[in-house]
Amino acid sequence: MMGGMDAMVSEPDRAVSFAKGHGTGNDFVVLPDPDGALALTPEFVAAVCDRRFGVGGDGVLRVVRTAAHPEVAHRAAEAEWFMDYWNSDGSLAAMCGNGVRVYSRYLVESGLAEGPTVTVLTRAGVVVAEVGAEVAVSMPLPSVGGRGTADVGGVIFTGTAATCGNPNLVCPVADLDTLSLDAVPRLDTMQFPESANVEFVVLAKDDVPGADLHVAMRVIERGSGETLSCGSGACAVAAVALAGGLGTDPLTEGTVAIDVPGGRVTVSVSPDRCVLSGPAVLVATGEIDLASLRA
Ligand SMILES: N[C@@H](CCC[C@H](N)C(=O)O)C(=O)O
């Protein structure tokens, strides 16, 4: 009888194929599962994402046909592929902007989609990616909310709530380098019943050609801890920055260059569109040996 990690696949398979990719250092284990044969569990995802005992990653992207996933099969007419996204702690999230960019790169490089335009269903709705030297994706339109606070290891940060398919709190800070971001943020559970990603942001001193604003950010992601980049968080930051949340004159639309610890992404926001662009690459393929993976 199979149990634990073995329950992930049917006998006699003891291995699960994977690819590894990242978008500006936000890294993912990609699990190709077109026909929905894998029964992912939070424990399996956490074990795969473990950086010492597993493959290592900020999350898992299961590549599954929409028609083959019971949660979304009724939406198969909207997009052939569903991004089944999991955070590294095994929790599910509705949106992952860098994840969509890596997912789309994988679809095209593996031949599962022709490209360069790729339509993907996420738990936050359908998004469309353009896969080229970089990958640009049309994200859910960010919505800027009210003020809120985050307690990070006893230090209180104040910011502005913003959603982009998932909840965020965008906190302007004086300096990014001196922040200690090891603790899990404590947030107002009334304002953020499902917690949130917390972004820490400064205005950069120099201009970037083609951008209306240039900022730098770090992020503590819900379910993954501090990561080197967060695409949906970057969109939330752009929306808050354009609304004047960093002290600049409000703009109804514009382009924001956002430096993250893993590189730079660009977000263009207008009243009816939000596009996240940046590098997204695949760096490895391999097989996960289920018998050796820590349960
Ligand atoms: N890294 C992602 C966001 C992943 C989900 C997030 N941790 C959450 O729980 O909302 C991105 O690039 O958007």
The ligand as an ORCA input file, in Angstrom:
! r2SCAN-3c Opt
* xyz 0 1
  N       5.743     35.552     -5.655
  C       4.447     35.757     -6.156
  C       3.327     35.825     -5.149
  C       3.050     34.435     -4.579
  C       1.823     34.339     -3.700
  C       1.964     35.068     -2.399
  N       3.005     34.530     -1.570
  C       0.619     35.013     -1.660
  O       0.418     34.149     -0.792
  O      -0.243     35.824     -1.995
  C       4.378     36.818     -7.216
  O       5.361     36.956     -7.955
  O       3.336     37.449     -7.394
*
